[in-house]
């Protein structure tokens, strides 16, 4: 067993920038859409994988913290980070969408640190709750993290899972909502979120019994501070929910907060309009 080096907070932005640069580059070269939902959650993944989660160079270390990436259509940031950590061979990542074992949505492969198959929305959170419940029953020390989309939270299965997690006081579970206010090709408040309740998800999670905090989702120091404050959560206390206020397409200026970029690739000209990752 050899633990991975935990980065300093000051080192996180460079990692997030690198993941964004690589995911945009690989996706454009290989013709893979779904860049925008990947870009919104890179900072969440960066804070978790390089600072918060207990990991080992062996992706199947039994005591590792688990991350279930429930919004499976935004997996490219996850792949970029797992490749940087050495869990996914670089060749697999660079040939993603071109016949490698990596697919547009996540397929479970523990040897590559991919904990659960996701993409059909509303399934990853129940799986994560099951993992946390299993750890509680067996008295195991690891934590479960689950990243869900804000549109995905319209699925009834998510709220069934949350009721179960609250009833069983799964304090070893942390749910992170990538709240970019867009779902596929539409705005949440044009679908099911009332326009006068922009904090709807926070309020619902709170009244369901989750310990809920809203954090700016591209502020790596703020994310790290919240995850640090919650580190060591144990069964017997309320499960946690972090609502991360994010921007879909974050990092490529032409794509940011534009619903039509849900699947569409940017052109070279659109990239030249500016990126945040240098
Ligand atoms: Mg969304």
py3Dmol code that shows the C-alpha trace and the ligand (Angstrom):
import py3Dmol

protein = """\
ATOM      1  CA  UNK A   1       0.000   0.000   0.000  1.00  0.00           C
ATOM      2  CA  UNK A   2       1.254   3.486  -0.788  1.00  0.00           C
ATOM      3  CA  UNK A   3      -0.899   6.520  -0.161  1.00  0.00           C
ATOM      4  CA  UNK A   4      -1.191   9.145  -2.866  1.00  0.00           C
ATOM      5  CA  UNK A   5       0.320  12.528  -2.027  1.00  0.00           C
ATOM      6  CA  UNK A   6      -2.260  14.957  -0.696  1.00  0.00           C
ATOM      7  CA  UNK A   7      -1.789  18.269  -2.506  1.00  0.00           C
ATOM      8  CA  UNK A   8      -1.755  21.700  -0.887  1.00  0.00           C
ATOM      9  CA  UNK A   9      -4.788  23.893  -1.588  1.00  0.00           C
ATOM     10  CA  UNK A  10      -2.506  26.221  -3.566  1.00  0.00           C
ATOM     11  CA  UNK A  11      -1.708  23.341  -5.942  1.00  0.00           C
ATOM     12  CA  UNK A  12      -5.314  22.486  -6.798  1.00  0.00           C
ATOM     13  CA  UNK A  13      -5.955  25.121  -9.467  1.00  0.00           C
ATOM     14  CA  UNK A  14      -3.085  23.845 -11.608  1.00  0.00           C
ATOM     15  CA  UNK A  15      -4.568  20.344 -11.443  1.00  0.00           C
ATOM     16  CA  UNK A  16      -8.046  21.565 -12.347  1.00  0.00           C
ATOM     17  CA  UNK A  17      -6.618  23.593 -15.240  1.00  0.00           C
ATOM     18  CA  UNK A  18      -4.705  20.562 -16.479  1.00  0.00           C
ATOM     19  CA  UNK A  19      -7.821  18.359 -16.326  1.00  0.00           C
ATOM     20  CA  UNK A  20      -9.850  20.924 -18.274  1.00  0.00           C
ATOM     21  CA  UNK A  21      -7.131  21.369 -20.881  1.00  0.00           C
ATOM     22  CA  UNK A  22      -6.781  17.618 -21.357  1.00  0.00           C
ATOM     23  CA  UNK A  23     -10.484  16.850 -21.433  1.00  0.00           C
ATOM     24  CA  UNK A  24     -11.200  19.542 -24.029  1.00  0.00           C
ATOM     25  CA  UNK A  25      -8.190  18.454 -26.106  1.00  0.00           C
ATOM     26  CA  UNK A  26      -8.988  14.739 -26.042  1.00  0.00           C
ATOM     27  CA  UNK A  27     -12.713  15.247 -26.625  1.00  0.00           C
ATOM     28  CA  UNK A  28     -12.158  17.577 -29.598  1.00  0.00           C
ATOM     29  CA  UNK A  29      -9.531  15.342 -31.162  1.00  0.00           C
ATOM     30  CA  UNK A  30     -11.673  12.222 -30.746  1.00  0.00           C
ATOM     31  CA  UNK A  31     -15.021  13.826 -31.578  1.00  0.00           C
ATOM     32  CA  UNK A  32     -16.679  13.171 -28.227  1.00  0.00           C
ATOM     33  CA  UNK A  33     -19.494  15.492 -27.131  1.00  0.00           C
ATOM     34  CA  UNK A  34     -20.689  16.134 -23.570  1.00  0.00           C
ATOM     35  CA  UNK A  35     -17.800  18.473 -22.754  1.00  0.00           C
ATOM     36  CA  UNK A  36     -19.980  21.088 -21.011  1.00  0.00           C
ATOM     37  CA  UNK A  37     -21.394  18.839 -18.245  1.00  0.00           C
ATOM     38  CA  UNK A  38     -17.843  17.579 -17.669  1.00  0.00           C
ATOM     39  CA  UNK A  39     -16.380  21.077 -17.299  1.00  0.00           C
ATOM     40  CA  UNK A  40     -18.819  22.172 -14.593  1.00  0.00           C
ATOM     41  CA  UNK A  41     -17.676  19.525 -12.104  1.00  0.00           C
ATOM     42  CA  UNK A  42     -13.877  19.474 -12.598  1.00  0.00           C
ATOM     43  CA  UNK A  43     -13.259  21.603  -9.519  1.00  0.00           C
ATOM     44  CA  UNK A  44     -15.446  19.322  -7.391  1.00  0.00           C
ATOM     45  CA  UNK A  45     -13.499  16.281  -8.571  1.00  0.00           C
ATOM     46  CA  UNK A  46     -10.165  18.054  -8.090  1.00  0.00           C
ATOM     47  CA  UNK A  47     -10.893  18.982  -4.468  1.00  0.00           C
ATOM     48  CA  UNK A  48     -12.081  15.447  -3.716  1.00  0.00           C
ATOM     49  CA  UNK A  49      -9.390  13.399  -5.446  1.00  0.00           C
ATOM     50  CA  UNK A  50      -6.321  15.481  -4.603  1.00  0.00           C
ATOM     51  CA  UNK A  51      -7.252  16.596  -1.057  1.00  0.00           C
ATOM     52  CA  UNK A  52     -10.247  14.970   0.547  1.00  0.00           C
ATOM     53  CA  UNK A  53     -10.493  11.302  -0.298  1.00  0.00           C
ATOM     54  CA  UNK A  54      -8.342   8.619   1.315  1.00  0.00           C
ATOM     55  CA  UNK A  55      -6.806   6.804  -1.627  1.00  0.00           C
ATOM     56  CA  UNK A  56      -3.962   4.491  -2.421  1.00  0.00           C
ATOM     57  CA  UNK A  57      -1.929   3.770  -5.528  1.00  0.00           C
ATOM     58  CA  UNK A  58      -3.820   0.460  -5.582  1.00  0.00           C
ATOM     59  CA  UNK A  59      -7.294   1.436  -6.907  1.00  0.00           C
ATOM     60  CA  UNK A  60      -8.783  -1.645  -5.241  1.00  0.00           C
ATOM     61  CA  UNK A  61      -7.408  -0.917  -1.750  1.00  0.00           C
ATOM     62  CA  UNK A  62     -10.283  -2.136   0.479  1.00  0.00           C
ATOM     63  CA  UNK A  63     -10.254   0.928   2.754  1.00  0.00           C
ATOM     64  CA  UNK A  64     -10.300   3.529  -0.029  1.00  0.00           C
ATOM     65  CA  UNK A  65     -13.005   6.176  -0.054  1.00  0.00           C
ATOM     66  CA  UNK A  66     -15.501   5.568  -2.839  1.00  0.00           C
ATOM     67  CA  UNK A  67     -16.764   8.091  -5.378  1.00  0.00           C
ATOM     68  CA  UNK A  68     -19.859   7.278  -7.425  1.00  0.00           C
ATOM     69  CA  UNK A  69     -20.111   9.601 -10.404  1.00  0.00           C
ATOM     70  CA  UNK A  70     -23.870   9.573 -10.847  1.00  0.00           C
ATOM     71  CA  UNK A  71     -24.122  12.231 -13.574  1.00  0.00           C
ATOM     72  CA  UNK A  72     -22.491   9.766 -15.923  1.00  0.00           C
ATOM     73  CA  UNK A  73     -22.681  11.983 -19.020  1.00  0.00           C
ATOM     74  CA  UNK A  74     -20.054  14.324 -17.602  1.00  0.00           C
ATOM     75  CA  UNK A  75     -17.332  11.747 -17.073  1.00  0.00           C
ATOM     76  CA  UNK A  76     -14.458  13.287 -19.025  1.00  0.00           C
ATOM     77  CA  UNK A  77     -13.148  15.318 -16.103  1.00  0.00           C
ATOM     78  CA  UNK A  78     -13.229  12.159 -14.002  1.00  0.00           C
ATOM     79  CA  UNK A  79     -11.251  10.272 -16.656  1.00  0.00           C
ATOM     80  CA  UNK A  80      -8.696  13.081 -16.967  1.00  0.00           C
ATOM     81  CA  UNK A  81      -8.107  13.083 -13.209  1.00  0.00           C
ATOM     82  CA  UNK A  82      -7.981   9.294 -12.870  1.00  0.00           C
ATOM     83  CA  UNK A  83      -5.433   9.233 -15.711  1.00  0.00           C
ATOM     84  CA  UNK A  84      -3.376  11.916 -13.951  1.00  0.00           C
ATOM     85  CA  UNK A  85      -3.449   9.835 -10.747  1.00  0.00           C
ATOM     86  CA  UNK A  86      -2.253   6.781 -12.668  1.00  0.00           C
ATOM     87  CA  UNK A  87      -5.443   4.747 -12.275  1.00  0.00           C
ATOM     88  CA  UNK A  88      -6.377   4.929 -15.964  1.00  0.00           C
ATOM     89  CA  UNK A  89      -3.571   4.166 -18.450  1.00  0.00           C
ATOM     90  CA  UNK A  90      -2.806   7.291 -20.485  1.00  0.00           C
ATOM     91  CA  UNK A  91      -3.346   5.373 -23.738  1.00  0.00           C
ATOM     92  CA  UNK A  92      -6.897   4.440 -22.694  1.00  0.00           C
ATOM     93  CA  UNK A  93      -7.687   8.047 -21.895  1.00  0.00           C
ATOM     94  CA  UNK A  94      -6.144   9.484 -25.053  1.00  0.00           C
ATOM     95  CA  UNK A  95      -8.010   6.930 -27.203  1.00  0.00           C
ATOM     96  CA  UNK A  96     -11.242   7.496 -25.322  1.00  0.00           C
ATOM     97  CA  UNK A  97     -14.246   7.259 -27.681  1.00  0.00           C
ATOM     98  CA  UNK A  98     -11.979   5.670 -30.297  1.00  0.00           C
ATOM     99  CA  UNK A  99     -12.150   2.044 -29.219  1.00  0.00           C
ATOM    100  CA  UNK A 100     -10.555   2.248 -25.777  1.00  0.00           C
ATOM    101  CA  UNK A 101     -12.251   0.644 -22.792  1.00  0.00           C
ATOM    102  CA  UNK A 102     -13.501   4.077 -21.670  1.00  0.00           C
ATOM    103  CA  UNK A 103     -16.942   5.045 -22.881  1.00  0.00           C
ATOM    104  CA  UNK A 104     -19.081   8.168 -23.019  1.00  0.00           C
ATOM    105  CA  UNK A 105     -20.764   7.150 -19.773  1.00  0.00           C
ATOM    106  CA  UNK A 106     -19.002   5.426 -16.885  1.00  0.00           C
ATOM    107  CA  UNK A 107     -18.734   1.633 -16.873  1.00  0.00           C
ATOM    108  CA  UNK A 108     -17.702   0.005 -13.597  1.00  0.00           C
ATOM    109  CA  UNK A 109     -14.073  -1.101 -13.634  1.00  0.00           C
ATOM    110  CA  UNK A 110     -12.443  -1.211 -10.216  1.00  0.00           C
ATOM    111  CA  UNK A 111      -9.003  -1.726 -11.742  1.00  0.00           C
ATOM    112  CA  UNK A 112      -9.403   1.795 -13.208  1.00  0.00           C
ATOM    113  CA  UNK A 113     -11.017   3.270 -10.060  1.00  0.00           C
ATOM    114  CA  UNK A 114     -14.417   3.462 -11.739  1.00  0.00           C
ATOM    115  CA  UNK A 115     -16.691   2.450  -8.872  1.00  0.00           C
ATOM    116  CA  UNK A 116     -20.089   2.201 -10.554  1.00  0.00           C
ATOM    117  CA  UNK A 117     -21.715   2.145 -13.971  1.00  0.00           C
ATOM    118  CA  UNK A 118     -23.730   5.321 -14.438  1.00  0.00           C
ATOM    119  CA  UNK A 119     -25.324   7.391 -17.152  1.00  0.00           C
ATOM    120  CA  UNK A 120     -28.914   6.315 -16.752  1.00  0.00           C
ATOM    121  CA  UNK A 121     -29.771   9.142 -14.387  1.00  0.00           C
ATOM    122  CA  UNK A 122     -31.022   8.609 -10.863  1.00  0.00           C
ATOM    123  CA  UNK A 123     -29.187   5.313 -10.374  1.00  0.00           C
ATOM    124  CA  UNK A 124     -25.803   6.388  -8.980  1.00  0.00           C
ATOM    125  CA  UNK A 125     -27.098   7.971  -5.779  1.00  0.00           C
ATOM    126  CA  UNK A 126     -29.023   4.840  -4.690  1.00  0.00           C
ATOM    127  CA  UNK A 127     -25.847   2.831  -5.377  1.00  0.00           C
ATOM    128  CA  UNK A 128     -23.802   5.239  -3.259  1.00  0.00           C
ATOM    129  CA  UNK A 129     -26.317   5.009  -0.423  1.00  0.00           C
ATOM    130  CA  UNK A 130     -26.034   1.220  -0.624  1.00  0.00           C
ATOM    131  CA  UNK A 131     -22.240   1.449  -0.368  1.00  0.00           C
ATOM    132  CA  UNK A 132     -22.447   3.753   2.670  1.00  0.00           C
ATOM    133  CA  UNK A 133     -25.041   1.503   4.320  1.00  0.00           C
ATOM    134  CA  UNK A 134     -22.848  -1.533   3.683  1.00  0.00           C
ATOM    135  CA  UNK A 135     -19.866   0.211   5.290  1.00  0.00           C
ATOM    136  CA  UNK A 136     -22.032   1.112   8.288  1.00  0.00           C
ATOM    137  CA  UNK A 137     -23.273  -2.471   8.738  1.00  0.00           C
ATOM    138  CA  UNK A 138     -19.743  -3.841   8.563  1.00  0.00           C
ATOM    139  CA  UNK A 139     -18.164  -1.117  10.706  1.00  0.00           C
ATOM    140  CA  UNK A 140     -15.810  -0.145   7.891  1.00  0.00           C
ATOM    141  CA  UNK A 141     -14.040   3.236   8.054  1.00  0.00           C
ATOM    142  CA  UNK A 142     -14.248   4.515   4.501  1.00  0.00           C
ATOM    143  CA  UNK A 143     -16.520   7.252   3.162  1.00  0.00           C
ATOM    144  CA  UNK A 144     -18.723   7.409   0.103  1.00  0.00           C
ATOM    145  CA  UNK A 145     -18.992  10.495  -2.090  1.00  0.00           C
ATOM    146  CA  UNK A 146     -21.548  10.863  -4.862  1.00  0.00           C
ATOM    147  CA  UNK A 147     -21.686  13.574  -7.537  1.00  0.00           C
ATOM    148  CA  UNK A 148     -25.151  14.148  -8.971  1.00  0.00           C
ATOM    149  CA  UNK A 149     -26.481  16.629 -11.505  1.00  0.00           C
ATOM    150  CA  UNK A 150     -29.097  19.203 -10.524  1.00  0.00           C
ATOM    151  CA  UNK A 151     -31.374  18.047 -13.343  1.00  0.00           C
ATOM    152  CA  UNK A 152     -30.785  14.462 -12.249  1.00  0.00           C
ATOM    153  CA  UNK A 153     -32.243  15.338  -8.834  1.00  0.00           C
ATOM    154  CA  UNK A 154     -35.681  15.391 -10.474  1.00  0.00           C
ATOM    155  CA  UNK A 155     -35.547  11.583 -10.510  1.00  0.00           C
ATOM    156  CA  UNK A 156     -37.717  10.016  -7.810  1.00  0.00           C
ATOM    157  CA  UNK A 157     -35.123   7.349  -7.085  1.00  0.00           C
ATOM    158  CA  UNK A 158     -32.779  10.059  -5.732  1.00  0.00           C
ATOM    159  CA  UNK A 159     -35.318  11.082  -3.084  1.00  0.00           C
ATOM    160  CA  UNK A 160     -36.052   7.501  -2.102  1.00  0.00           C
ATOM    161  CA  UNK A 161     -32.316   7.014  -1.589  1.00  0.00           C
ATOM    162  CA  UNK A 162     -32.049  10.203   0.470  1.00  0.00           C
ATOM    163  CA  UNK A 163     -34.912   9.138   2.737  1.00  0.00           C
ATOM    164  CA  UNK A 164     -33.116   5.838   3.336  1.00  0.00           C
ATOM    165  CA  UNK A 165     -29.779   7.583   4.009  1.00  0.00           C
ATOM    166  CA  UNK A 166     -31.392   9.978   6.495  1.00  0.00           C
ATOM    167  CA  UNK A 167     -33.394   7.256   8.254  1.00  0.00           C
ATOM    168  CA  UNK A 168     -30.215   5.201   8.724  1.00  0.00           C
ATOM    169  CA  UNK A 169     -28.135   8.299   9.601  1.00  0.00           C
ATOM    170  CA  UNK A 170     -25.431   7.612   7.049  1.00  0.00           C
ATOM    171  CA  UNK A 171     -22.963  10.254   8.192  1.00  0.00           C
ATOM    172  CA  UNK A 172     -20.346   8.425   6.130  1.00  0.00           C
ATOM    173  CA  UNK A 173     -22.072   9.656   2.945  1.00  0.00           C
ATOM    174  CA  UNK A 174     -21.572  12.996   1.191  1.00  0.00           C
ATOM    175  CA  UNK A 175     -23.734  13.927  -1.804  1.00  0.00           C
ATOM    176  CA  UNK A 176     -22.404  16.704  -4.023  1.00  0.00           C
ATOM    177  CA  UNK A 177     -24.869  18.409  -6.358  1.00  0.00           C
ATOM    178  CA  UNK A 178     -23.340  19.982  -9.475  1.00  0.00           C
ATOM    179  CA  UNK A 179     -25.854  22.828  -9.578  1.00  0.00           C
ATOM    180  CA  UNK A 180     -25.231  24.434 -12.951  1.00  0.00           C
ATOM    181  CA  UNK A 181     -28.912  25.338 -13.442  1.00  0.00           C
ATOM    182  CA  UNK A 182     -29.057  23.566 -16.801  1.00  0.00           C
ATOM    183  CA  UNK A 183     -30.301  20.089 -17.640  1.00  0.00           C
ATOM    184  CA  UNK A 184     -29.469  18.658 -21.053  1.00  0.00           C
ATOM    185  CA  UNK A 185     -30.730  21.316 -23.497  1.00  0.00           C
ATOM    186  CA  UNK A 186     -32.892  23.328 -21.117  1.00  0.00           C
ATOM    187  CA  UNK A 187     -32.879  25.411 -17.953  1.00  0.00           C
ATOM    188  CA  UNK A 188     -34.029  23.888 -14.685  1.00  0.00           C
ATOM    189  CA  UNK A 189     -36.422  26.768 -14.124  1.00  0.00           C
ATOM    190  CA  UNK A 190     -38.041  26.069 -17.487  1.00  0.00           C
ATOM    191  CA  UNK A 191     -38.665  22.455 -16.457  1.00  0.00           C
ATOM    192  CA  UNK A 192     -39.436  21.818 -12.770  1.00  0.00           C
ATOM    193  CA  UNK A 193     -37.688  24.448 -10.605  1.00  0.00           C
ATOM    194  CA  UNK A 194     -39.849  27.424  -9.645  1.00  0.00           C
ATOM    195  CA  UNK A 195     -38.283  30.702 -10.775  1.00  0.00           C
ATOM    196  CA  UNK A 196     -38.764  32.328  -7.346  1.00  0.00           C
ATOM    197  CA  UNK A 197     -37.002  29.407  -5.586  1.00  0.00           C
ATOM    198  CA  UNK A 198     -33.458  29.299  -7.011  1.00  0.00           C
ATOM    199  CA  UNK A 199     -32.347  27.633  -3.750  1.00  0.00           C
ATOM    200  CA  UNK A 200     -34.966  24.912  -4.211  1.00  0.00           C
ATOM    201  CA  UNK A 201     -32.549  21.983  -4.046  1.00  0.00           C
ATOM    202  CA  UNK A 202     -30.834  23.217  -0.882  1.00  0.00           C
ATOM    203  CA  UNK A 203     -34.209  23.641   0.831  1.00  0.00           C
ATOM    204  CA  UNK A 204     -35.440  20.203  -0.208  1.00  0.00           C
ATOM    205  CA  UNK A 205     -32.258  18.433   0.876  1.00  0.00           C
ATOM    206  CA  UNK A 206     -32.378  20.287   4.178  1.00  0.00           C
ATOM    207  CA  UNK A 207     -35.988  19.415   4.988  1.00  0.00           C
ATOM    208  CA  UNK A 208     -35.396  15.786   4.020  1.00  0.00           C
ATOM    209  CA  UNK A 209     -32.856  15.733   6.864  1.00  0.00           C
ATOM    210  CA  UNK A 210     -29.524  16.101   5.100  1.00  0.00           C
ATOM    211  CA  UNK A 211     -26.911  18.434   6.653  1.00  0.00           C
ATOM    212  CA  UNK A 212     -26.822  20.824   3.709  1.00  0.00           C
ATOM    213  CA  UNK A 213     -24.416  23.579   2.726  1.00  0.00           C
ATOM    214  CA  UNK A 214     -24.220  25.634  -0.471  1.00  0.00           C
ATOM    215  CA  UNK A 215     -20.719  26.514  -1.686  1.00  0.00           C
ATOM    216  CA  UNK A 216     -19.395  28.348  -4.788  1.00  0.00           C
ATOM    217  CA  UNK A 217     -18.491  25.349  -6.937  1.00  0.00           C
ATOM    218  CA  UNK A 218     -15.451  26.822  -8.691  1.00  0.00           C
ATOM    219  CA  UNK A 219     -13.825  28.112  -5.497  1.00  0.00           C
ATOM    220  CA  UNK A 220     -11.332  25.373  -4.680  1.00  0.00           C
ATOM    221  CA  UNK A 221     -10.422  26.812  -1.273  1.00  0.00           C
ATOM    222  CA  UNK A 222     -14.089  27.029  -0.256  1.00  0.00           C
ATOM    223  CA  UNK A 223     -14.745  23.479  -1.445  1.00  0.00           C
ATOM    224  CA  UNK A 224     -11.716  22.193   0.425  1.00  0.00           C
ATOM    225  CA  UNK A 225     -12.730  24.030   3.600  1.00  0.00           C
ATOM    226  CA  UNK A 226     -16.178  22.420   3.549  1.00  0.00           C
ATOM    227  CA  UNK A 227     -14.907  18.929   2.762  1.00  0.00           C
ATOM    228  CA  UNK A 228     -12.286  19.318   5.525  1.00  0.00           C
ATOM    229  CA  UNK A 229     -14.945  20.413   8.018  1.00  0.00           C
ATOM    230  CA  UNK A 230     -16.919  17.282   7.152  1.00  0.00           C
ATOM    231  CA  UNK A 231     -13.990  14.859   7.145  1.00  0.00           C
ATOM    232  CA  UNK A 232     -14.421  11.919   9.483  1.00  0.00           C
ATOM    233  CA  UNK A 233     -18.233  11.847   9.323  1.00  0.00           C
ATOM    234  CA  UNK A 234     -19.482   8.628  10.866  1.00  0.00           C
ATOM    235  CA  UNK A 235     -22.706   6.636  10.763  1.00  0.00           C
ATOM    236  CA  UNK A 236     -25.045   7.854  13.469  1.00  0.00           C
ATOM    237  CA  UNK A 237     -25.117  11.445  12.221  1.00  0.00           C
ATOM    238  CA  UNK A 238     -26.966  13.037   9.309  1.00  0.00           C
ATOM    239  CA  UNK A 239     -25.671  12.421   5.781  1.00  0.00           C
ATOM    240  CA  UNK A 240     -24.178  15.523   4.164  1.00  0.00           C
ATOM    241  CA  UNK A 241     -25.164  17.374   1.001  1.00  0.00           C
ATOM    242  CA  UNK A 242     -22.980  19.987  -0.629  1.00  0.00           C
ATOM    243  CA  UNK A 243     -24.803  22.080  -3.219  1.00  0.00           C
ATOM    244  CA  UNK A 244     -22.085  23.423  -5.500  1.00  0.00           C
ATOM    245  CA  UNK A 245     -23.049  26.515  -7.495  1.00  0.00           C
ATOM    246  CA  UNK A 246     -21.345  25.881 -10.828  1.00  0.00           C
ATOM    247  CA  UNK A 247     -21.386  27.037 -14.452  1.00  0.00           C
ATOM    248  CA  UNK A 248     -21.956  24.522 -17.209  1.00  0.00           C
ATOM    249  CA  UNK A 249     -19.094  24.659 -19.700  1.00  0.00           C
ATOM    250  CA  UNK A 250     -16.858  26.442 -17.150  1.00  0.00           C
ATOM    251  CA  UNK A 251     -13.436  27.151 -18.596  1.00  0.00           C
ATOM    252  CA  UNK A 252     -14.334  27.664 -22.270  1.00  0.00           C
ATOM    253  CA  UNK A 253     -15.839  31.147 -22.400  1.00  0.00           C
ATOM    254  CA  UNK A 254     -17.955  30.564 -25.512  1.00  0.00           C
ATOM    255  CA  UNK A 255     -19.573  27.521 -23.902  1.00  0.00           C
ATOM    256  CA  UNK A 256     -20.345  28.831 -20.445  1.00  0.00           C
ATOM    257  CA  UNK A 257     -24.004  28.693 -19.421  1.00  0.00           C
ATOM    258  CA  UNK A 258     -25.159  27.884 -22.974  1.00  0.00           C
ATOM    259  CA  UNK A 259     -27.694  25.074 -23.063  1.00  0.00           C
ATOM    260  CA  UNK A 260     -27.038  24.205 -26.726  1.00  0.00           C
ATOM    261  CA  UNK A 261     -23.501  23.137 -25.786  1.00  0.00           C
ATOM    262  CA  UNK A 262     -24.787  20.215 -23.709  1.00  0.00           C
ATOM    263  CA  UNK A 263     -23.523  17.734 -26.284  1.00  0.00           C
ATOM    264  CA  UNK A 264     -22.067  19.909 -29.059  1.00  0.00           C
ATOM    265  CA  UNK A 265     -18.306  20.247 -29.461  1.00  0.00           C
ATOM    266  CA  UNK A 266     -16.832  23.752 -29.664  1.00  0.00           C
ATOM    267  CA  UNK A 267     -15.112  24.827 -32.879  1.00  0.00           C
ATOM    268  CA  UNK A 268     -11.480  25.964 -32.956  1.00  0.00           C
ATOM    269  CA  UNK A 269     -12.776  29.539 -33.409  1.00  0.00           C
ATOM    270  CA  UNK A 270     -14.928  29.240 -30.282  1.00  0.00           C
ATOM    271  CA  UNK A 271     -11.947  27.973 -28.315  1.00  0.00           C
ATOM    272  CA  UNK A 272      -9.922  30.972 -29.516  1.00  0.00           C
ATOM    273  CA  UNK A 273     -12.478  33.313 -27.920  1.00  0.00           C
ATOM    274  CA  UNK A 274     -10.854  32.442 -24.627  1.00  0.00           C
ATOM    275  CA  UNK A 275     -10.330  29.755 -22.020  1.00  0.00           C
ATOM    276  CA  UNK A 276      -9.751  29.996 -18.287  1.00  0.00           C
ATOM    277  CA  UNK A 277      -7.217  27.198 -18.057  1.00  0.00           C
ATOM    278  CA  UNK A 278      -4.294  28.858 -19.821  1.00  0.00           C
TER     279      UNK A 278
END
"""
ligand_1 = """\
1
MG
Mg -27.196 20.468 -14.594
"""
view = py3Dmol.view(width=600, height=400)
view.addModel(protein, "pdb")
view.setStyle({"model": 0}, {"cartoon": {"style": "trace"}})
view.addModel(ligand_1, "xyz")
view.setStyle({"model": 1}, {"stick": {}})
view.zoomTo()
view.show()
